[in-house]
Amino acid sequence: MRALFLIPLALSACHDSAIVVGGLQEVNRMRAMQNPNLDILFVVDDSPSMGDKQVALAAAFPQMIDVLAQIDGGLPNLHIGVITSDMGTSASGTAPGAAIGQPGSGGCTGRGDDGRLQTITGMNAMYLSDVANNGIRERNYTGELRDTFGQLARVGAGGCGFEQHLSAMRSALTNSANVGFLRPTANLAVVILADEDDCSASNAALFGPESAALGPLQSFRCFAQGVTCDQAPNQIGVKTDCKPNVASSFLDDVEPFVEALLATKADPRMIMVAAIIGDAAPVAVELRTPPGGGTAQPALAHSCNFVGADGPTVADPGVRLAAFLDAFPGRATLTSVCSGDLTNPLGVIGQSAKQLIGDPCLDTTLLADASSEPGVQPSCEVLDIRDSLPDRPTSLAPCAPGATNCYDLLADQVACPASVDHLRVKITRSTAVPEDTWTSVRCQRAE
């Protein structure tokens, strides 16, 4: 088999497994009728170590927009919202605890931002709206999208040091202050930017004073109480088989957050998730002297590091966040925050969102060449398959001049710049097909 071209293949699957019929294997599946509406929720860690990473997100955002602009019809109809990970000392099962630290400098109080969408001067709503109406883009902000988002993404670095990314996401989906952001029929992408793992509390006692059960009032509690490994949490050294602690007395399991996100859409294929976080491995515990000095205490070792705009920067393993993404197979993108340049992660996320909307591009490095003519001439079939009638597919023939209800395989460098041969499927239809119709492209694979 020829070399695997990673991005298109990894993002082409909107299904659980490949299907092989008559020697042909499914290489792409997309909505027959493109849904150009996309809501994007950015969950941005605003704890004290995040300033340079927010700047990197703002700088790389144009790459995501450039990828999305490659879809048929250009840039999709966008709603873009930004929230922080600051949920104060709130917990899902109890009232908020007492304030800790100095709010605005890493301290936590009340419900924090409670998943409320953030705003900046120049916005006249709680989110950015950029939609097409009769060929004209209608916007609720001034200036360019990339510049406005760049300001919006820099939410500050004074938020609570106990980052509740998943709890903030869930709150954002239901908070009445955010009304209008989520459109029932739009696709939904959730993008998390963080340098520490999720610490969504179920019990506000997590934020209590030092105790024998919890140890010092530090974010190591989030790992010790929220993750389980083969080794005891306080044991120094490398950990193995780490996963969310479903029986924690202080942190929620990730499953309720998966369910909350799935509940927003009738079809889970309308949802994608992405995270730019610390590498999920290695997971290790070390002894570290507290910032104010004193006796060394167990601390979660950093899983990656780099030199950023503000100097040496680190990130911790995102075990819980990685498990959250694992609950969305084929619709999740996990990349590393340990880079001063987030262009590649944002490009990959844009590619995944493009697939959510409907990406007709084919990775020809995986396909057998059925012709000696220049360029790859794959042997393929194209089928329309309805969710309600999965056993009654409709076959589409290759297009002849003037024909409809047929397909062409065309080189299109603008729509498919990431693939080697820039090959895409173009469907010509005489009438609209039912909304539950998906187009399946099945081709002979390369040996």
C-alpha positions as CSV (number, residue, x, y, z in Angstrom):
1,M,0.0,0.0,0.0
2,R,1.2,3.5,-0.7
3,A,2.0,5.9,2.0
4,L,-0.9,7.2,4.1
5,F,-1.8,10.9,3.7
6,L,-3.0,11.5,7.2
7,I,-5.3,14.5,7.3
8,P,-7.9,13.7,4.6
9,L,-8.2,10.0,5.7
10,A,-8.4,10.8,9.4
11,L,-11.1,13.3,8.8
12,S,-13.1,11.6,6.1
13,A,-14.9,9.1,8.4
14,C,-18.4,10.1,9.5
15,H,-19.2,6.4,10.2
16,D,-18.0,3.8,12.6
17,S,-16.2,1.5,10.2
18,A,-15.3,1.1,6.5
19,I,-17.7,-0.9,4.2
20,V,-16.3,-3.3,1.6
21,V,-18.7,-4.3,-1.2
22,G,-17.6,-6.1,-4.4
23,G,-14.0,-5.3,-3.9
24,L,-14.7,-1.6,-3.4
25,Q,-14.1,0.1,0.0
26,E,-15.9,3.2,1.3
27,V,-13.4,6.1,1.2
28,N,-15.7,9.0,1.9
29,R,-19.2,9.6,3.1
30,M,-20.8,13.1,3.1
31,R,-24.2,14.6,3.4
32,A,-25.9,14.6,0.0
33,M,-27.4,18.0,0.7
34,Q,-24.7,20.2,2.3
35,N,-25.6,21.9,5.6
36,P,-23.6,25.1,5.5
37,N,-24.6,26.2,9.0
38,L,-21.8,25.8,11.6
39,D,-21.8,26.9,15.3
40,I,-18.3,26.9,16.8
41,L,-17.9,27.0,20.6
42,F,-14.3,27.8,21.8
43,V,-13.6,26.8,25.4
44,V,-10.5,28.8,26.4
45,D,-8.6,28.1,29.5
46,D,-8.1,31.6,31.2
47,S,-5.9,30.5,34.1
48,P,-2.6,32.4,34.8
49,S,-0.4,30.3,32.5
50,M,-2.5,30.7,29.4
51,G,-1.7,34.2,28.0
52,D,0.8,33.2,25.3
53,K,-1.4,30.2,24.3
54,Q,-4.4,32.5,23.7
55,V,-2.2,34.7,21.5
56,A,-1.1,31.7,19.5
57,L,-4.8,30.7,19.1
58,A,-5.6,34.2,17.8
59,A,-2.7,34.1,15.4
60,A,-3.6,30.7,14.0
61,F,-7.4,31.2,13.7
62,P,-7.1,32.5,10.0
63,Q,-5.8,29.0,9.0
64,M,-9.1,27.5,10.2
65,I,-11.1,30.0,8.4
66,D,-9.1,29.6,5.2
67,V,-9.8,25.8,5.3
68,L,-13.5,26.4,5.9
69,A,-13.7,28.8,3.0
70,Q,-12.8,25.9,0.7
71,I,-16.2,24.3,0.9
72,D,-18.7,24.7,-1.9
73,G,-20.3,28.1,-1.7
74,G,-17.4,29.5,0.3
75,L,-17.3,30.3,4.1
76,P,-20.1,28.6,5.9
77,N,-22.8,30.4,7.9
78,L,-21.0,30.9,11.2
79,H,-21.9,31.5,14.8
80,I,-18.7,31.7,16.9
81,G,-18.7,31.9,20.6
82,V,-16.0,31.9,23.2
83,I,-16.2,30.9,26.9
84,T,-13.7,30.5,29.6
85,S,-12.9,27.5,31.9
86,D,-13.6,29.6,35.0
87,M,-16.5,28.1,36.9
88,G,-15.4,29.5,40.3
89,T,-15.9,27.1,43.2
90,S,-19.1,25.8,41.8
91,A,-19.9,22.1,41.6
92,S,-22.6,20.1,39.8
93,G,-23.9,18.5,43.0
94,T,-23.6,21.3,45.6
95,A,-23.7,25.0,46.0
96,P,-20.4,26.9,45.3
97,G,-17.8,26.8,48.0
98,A,-16.0,29.7,49.7
99,A,-13.8,31.9,47.5
100,I,-10.2,30.8,47.3
101,G,-7.1,32.8,46.4
102,Q,-7.4,36.2,44.8
103,P,-10.1,36.4,42.0
104,G,-8.6,37.9,38.9
105,S,-5.2,36.5,39.7
106,G,-5.9,32.7,39.6
107,G,-8.4,32.7,42.5
108,C,-11.9,31.3,42.3
109,T,-15.2,32.6,43.5
110,G,-18.9,31.8,43.1
111,R,-19.8,30.4,39.7
112,G,-17.0,32.2,37.8
113,D,-18.0,33.0,34.3
114,D,-20.6,30.1,34.4
115,G,-20.3,29.4,30.7
116,R,-21.4,32.8,29.6
117,L,-20.2,33.8,26.1
118,Q,-17.6,36.5,26.2
119,T,-17.8,39.8,24.4
120,I,-15.6,42.7,23.2
121,T,-16.2,46.2,22.0
122,G,-17.6,46.1,18.5
123,M,-19.9,43.1,19.0
124,N,-23.6,43.7,19.3
125,A,-24.4,40.2,20.5
126,M,-23.0,37.5,22.7
127,Y,-21.4,35.7,19.8
128,L,-20.0,36.5,16.3
129,S,-22.4,35.9,13.5
130,D,-21.2,35.8,9.9
131,V,-23.8,34.4,7.5
132,A,-24.7,34.6,3.8
133,N,-28.0,36.1,2.8
134,N,-28.7,36.2,-0.9
135,G,-25.0,36.3,-1.7
136,I,-24.3,39.1,0.9
137,R,-22.4,38.4,4.1
138,E,-24.3,39.7,7.1
139,R,-22.2,40.3,10.2
140,N,-23.0,41.5,13.8
141,Y,-19.5,42.8,14.4
142,T,-17.2,45.4,12.9
143,G,-13.8,44.8,11.2
144,E,-12.5,41.5,9.8
145,L,-13.6,38.1,11.3
146,R,-10.0,37.0,11.9
147,D,-9.1,40.2,13.7
148,T,-12.3,40.3,15.8
149,F,-11.9,36.7,16.9
150,G,-8.3,37.4,17.7
151,Q,-9.4,39.9,20.2
152,L,-12.2,37.8,21.5
153,A,-9.9,34.7,22.0
154,R,-7.6,36.7,24.4
155,V,-9.9,36.3,27.4
156,G,-7.2,37.0,29.9
157,A,-5.1,34.9,32.2
158,G,-6.5,35.7,35.6
159,G,-9.2,33.0,35.8
160,C,-9.6,30.2,38.3
161,G,-6.7,27.8,38.6
162,F,-9.1,24.9,39.0
163,E,-10.1,24.7,35.3
164,Q,-13.6,23.2,34.7
165,H,-13.5,23.0,30.9
166,L,-16.3,20.4,30.5
167,S,-18.5,22.0,33.1
168,A,-18.2,25.3,31.4
169,M,-19.1,23.8,28.1
170,R,-22.2,22.2,29.5
171,S,-23.2,25.4,31.1
172,A,-22.7,27.3,27.9
173,L,-25.1,25.0,26.1
174,T,-27.9,25.7,28.5
175,N,-27.1,29.2,29.9
176,S,-30.0,31.5,29.1
177,A,-27.6,34.4,28.6
178,N,-26.3,32.6,25.4
179,V,-29.7,32.4,23.7
180,G,-29.5,32.5,19.9
181,F,-26.0,31.1,19.7
182,L,-27.0,27.5,19.1
183,R,-29.1,27.0,16.0
184,P,-31.1,23.7,16.1
185,T,-30.3,22.7,12.6
186,A,-26.7,23.9,12.5
187,N,-23.6,21.7,12.9
188,L,-21.8,22.1,16.1
189,A,-18.0,22.2,16.8
190,V,-16.6,22.4,20.3
191,V,-12.9,23.4,20.5
192,I,-11.0,23.3,23.8
193,L,-7.7,25.2,24.4
194,A,-6.0,24.3,27.7
195,D,-2.7,23.5,29.3
196,E,-4.2,21.5,32.2
197,D,-6.7,18.7,32.4
198,D,-10.4,19.1,33.2
199,C,-11.3,19.6,36.8
200,S,-15.1,19.7,36.6
201,A,-16.2,19.4,40.3
202,S,-19.2,17.4,41.6
203,N,-18.6,18.5,45.2
204,A,-17.5,21.9,46.3
205,A,-15.5,20.3,49.1
206,L,-12.8,19.9,46.4
207,F,-12.0,23.5,47.0
208,G,-11.8,23.2,50.7
209,P,-8.7,23.8,52.9
210,E,-5.8,21.3,53.2
211,S,-6.8,18.0,54.7
212,A,-5.6,14.5,55.0
213,A,-8.0,13.3,52.3
214,L,-7.3,16.0,49.8
215,G,-3.8,17.2,50.6
216,P,-2.7,20.8,50.0
217,L,-5.1,23.2,48.2
218,Q,-3.5,22.8,44.8
219,S,-4.7,21.7,41.4
220,F,-3.0,18.3,41.9
221,R,-6.2,17.4,43.6
222,C,-7.8,17.4,40.2
223,F,-5.6,14.6,39.1
224,A,-5.6,12.7,42.4
225,Q,-9.4,12.8,42.6
226,G,-10.4,12.8,39.0
227,V,-8.1,10.2,37.4
228,T,-7.3,6.6,38.3
229,C,-4.2,4.7,37.2
230,D,-2.6,1.4,38.0
231,Q,-0.5,3.1,40.6
232,A,-1.7,5.2,43.6
233,P,-2.1,8.9,42.8
234,N,0.5,10.1,45.3
235,Q,3.1,7.5,44.3
236,I,6.1,9.2,42.6
237,G,6.9,8.0,39.1
238,V,5.3,7.1,35.8
239,K,1.7,6.0,35.7
240,T,0.0,3.4,33.5
241,D,-3.5,2.8,32.3
242,C,-4.8,6.2,33.4
243,K,-8.4,7.1,32.9
244,P,-11.2,9.2,34.4
245,N,-12.2,8.1,37.9
246,V,-15.9,7.2,37.5
247,A,-16.2,6.7,41.3
248,S,-14.7,10.0,42.4
249,S,-16.4,11.8,45.3
250,F,-15.2,15.2,44.1
251,L,-15.2,15.2,40.3
252,D,-17.8,14.4,37.7
253,D,-17.2,11.6,35.3
254,V,-16.8,12.7,31.7
255,E,-19.9,10.8,30.5
256,P,-22.5,13.3,31.7
257,F,-20.7,15.9,29.6
258,V,-20.8,13.7,26.5
259,E,-24.5,13.2,27.0
260,A,-25.1,16.9,27.4
261,L,-23.3,17.7,24.1
262,L,-25.1,14.9,22.3
263,A,-28.5,16.2,23.6
264,T,-28.0,19.4,21.6
265,K,-28.6,17.6,18.3
266,A,-31.0,15.0,16.9
267,D,-28.1,13.4,14.9
268,P,-24.7,12.9,16.6
269,R,-23.1,13.3,13.1
270,M,-23.8,17.0,13.4
271,I,-21.2,17.3,16.3
272,M,-17.5,17.3,16.3
273,V,-15.1,18.0,19.2
274,A,-11.5,19.1,19.2
275,A,-8.9,19.8,21.9
276,I,-5.5,21.6,21.8
277,I,-4.1,20.4,25.1
278,G,-1.1,18.9,26.8
279,D,0.0,15.6,25.5
280,A,-2.0,12.8,27.0
281,A,1.2,10.9,27.8
282,P,3.5,10.4,29.7
283,V,1.6,10.7,32.9
284,A,3.8,10.9,35.9
285,V,3.9,12.3,39.4
286,E,7.0,14.1,40.8
287,L,8.0,16.0,43.9
288,R,7.9,19.8,43.4
289,T,8.6,22.7,45.7
290,P,5.5,25.0,45.9
291,P,5.9,28.5,44.3
292,G,6.2,30.1,47.7
293,G,8.8,27.6,48.9
294,G,8.6,25.0,51.6
295,T,8.4,21.2,51.6
296,A,8.3,19.5,48.2
297,Q,4.9,18.0,47.4
298,P,3.5,15.5,44.9
299,A,2.7,17.3,41.6
300,L,1.6,16.1,38.2
301,A,4.7,16.2,35.9
302,H,4.4,18.2,32.7
303,S,3.9,16.0,29.6
304,C,5.3,18.6,27.1
305,N,7.1,21.9,27.0
306,F,8.3,24.5,24.6
307,V,9.6,28.0,24.5
308,G,6.8,30.5,23.8
309,A,6.4,34.2,23.5
310,D,6.6,34.5,27.2
311,G,9.5,32.2,27.7
312,P,9.6,28.5,28.6
313,T,6.0,27.1,28.7
314,V,4.6,23.7,29.9
315,A,1.4,21.7,29.8
316,D,0.1,18.8,31.8
317,P,-1.4,15.6,30.4
318,G,-5.1,15.9,29.5
319,V,-6.3,12.4,30.5
320,R,-9.9,13.4,31.1
321,L,-10.2,15.6,28.1
322,A,-8.7,12.9,25.9
323,A,-11.3,10.5,27.2
324,F,-14.1,13.0,26.4
325,L,-12.8,13.1,22.8
326,D,-12.7,9.3,22.6
327,A,-16.5,9.3,23.1
328,F,-16.9,10.9,19.6
329,P,-15.1,8.3,17.3
330,G,-14.5,9.7,13.8
331,R,-15.5,13.2,14.9
332,A,-12.7,14.1,17.3
333,T,-9.4,15.9,16.8
334,L,-6.7,15.9,19.5
335,T,-3.6,18.1,19.0
336,S,-0.8,19.4,21.2
337,V,-0.8,22.9,22.8
338,C,3.0,22.6,23.2
339,S,3.9,24.8,20.2
340,G,4.3,28.5,19.8
341,D,2.6,28.1,16.4
342,L,-0.9,26.6,16.4
343,T,-1.4,26.9,12.7
344,N,-1.3,23.2,12.1
345,P,-3.7,22.3,14.9
346,L,-6.2,25.0,13.7
347,G,-5.8,23.7,10.1
348,V,-6.6,20.2,11.2
349,I,-9.6,21.3,13.2
350,G,-10.8,23.3,10.2
351,Q,-10.4,20.3,8.0
352,S,-12.5,18.3,10.5
353,A,-15.2,21.0,10.5
354,K,-15.2,21.0,6.7
355,Q,-15.9,17.3,6.8
356,L,-18.8,17.9,9.2
357,I,-20.3,20.2,6.7
358,G,-19.6,17.9,3.7
359,D,-16.1,17.4,2.2
360,P,-16.1,15.9,-1.3
361,C,-12.3,15.6,-1.5
362,L,-10.6,12.2,-2.0
363,D,-7.2,11.0,-0.8
364,T,-5.9,9.5,-4.0
365,T,-2.8,8.1,-2.4
366,L,-5.0,5.3,-1.1
367,L,-6.7,4.5,-4.4
368,A,-5.8,2.1,-7.2
369,D,-5.1,3.8,-10.5
370,A,-7.4,2.4,-13.2
371,S,-5.8,4.2,-16.1
372,S,-2.4,5.0,-17.6
373,E,-3.5,8.6,-18.2
374,P,-1.8,11.4,-16.3
375,G,-3.1,11.7,-12.7
376,V,-4.9,9.1,-10.7
377,Q,-8.0,7.6,-12.4
378,P,-9.7,5.6,-9.6
379,S,-12.3,2.9,-10.1
380,C,-15.2,4.0,-7.9
381,E,-18.9,3.9,-7.5
382,V,-21.1,6.5,-5.9
383,L,-24.3,5.7,-3.9
384,D,-27.0,7.8,-2.2
385,I,-28.0,6.1,1.0
386,R,-30.9,7.2,3.2
387,D,-30.8,6.7,7.0
388,S,-34.4,5.6,6.8
389,L,-33.8,3.1,4.0
390,P,-30.2,1.9,4.4
391,D,-30.7,-1.3,2.4
392,R,-32.0,0.6,-0.7
393,P,-29.2,2.7,-2.0
394,T,-29.5,4.6,-5.2
395,S,-26.5,4.3,-7.6
396,L,-25.2,7.4,-9.4
397,A,-23.6,6.9,-12.8
398,P,-20.6,8.8,-14.1
399,C,-21.8,12.0,-15.8
400,A,-22.3,12.2,-19.6
401,P,-22.7,15.6,-21.3
402,G,-26.0,17.2,-20.1
403,A,-26.8,14.4,-17.7
404,T,-28.1,14.8,-14.1
405,N,-28.2,12.5,-11.1
406,C,-24.7,11.6,-11.8
407,Y,-21.1,12.2,-10.6
408,D,-17.8,13.5,-11.9
409,L,-14.3,13.1,-10.4
410,L,-12.6,16.4,-10.9
411,A,-9.3,18.0,-10.0
412,D,-10.0,21.0,-7.9
413,Q,-7.0,22.6,-6.2
414,V,-9.0,25.3,-4.6
415,A,-11.5,23.0,-2.8
416,C,-9.0,20.2,-2.1
417,P,-5.5,21.8,-1.6
418,A,-4.4,19.3,1.0
419,S,-4.6,16.2,-1.2
420,V,-2.0,15.1,-3.7
421,D,-4.2,15.1,-6.8
422,H,-6.8,17.6,-5.5
423,L,-9.5,15.1,-6.6
424,R,-13.1,15.7,-5.5
425,V,-16.5,14.2,-6.2
426,K,-19.0,16.6,-7.9
427,I,-22.6,15.5,-7.9
428,T,-25.1,16.9,-10.4
429,R,-28.7,16.5,-9.4
430,S,-32.0,17.3,-11.0
431,T,-33.9,17.6,-7.7
432,A,-33.2,17.8,-4.0
433,V,-32.9,14.6,-2.1
434,P,-34.3,13.9,1.3
435,E,-32.5,15.4,4.3
436,D,-31.4,12.0,5.6
437,T,-29.5,11.1,2.5
438,W,-25.8,10.5,2.6
439,T,-23.5,10.1,-0.4
440,S,-21.1,7.2,-0.2
441,V,-18.0,7.0,-2.4
442,R,-16.5,3.5,-2.7
443,C,-13.3,2.9,-4.6
444,Q,-10.8,0.2,-5.4
445,R,-8.0,0.6,-2.8
446,A,-4.3,0.5,-3.7
447,E,-2.4,-2.7,-2.9
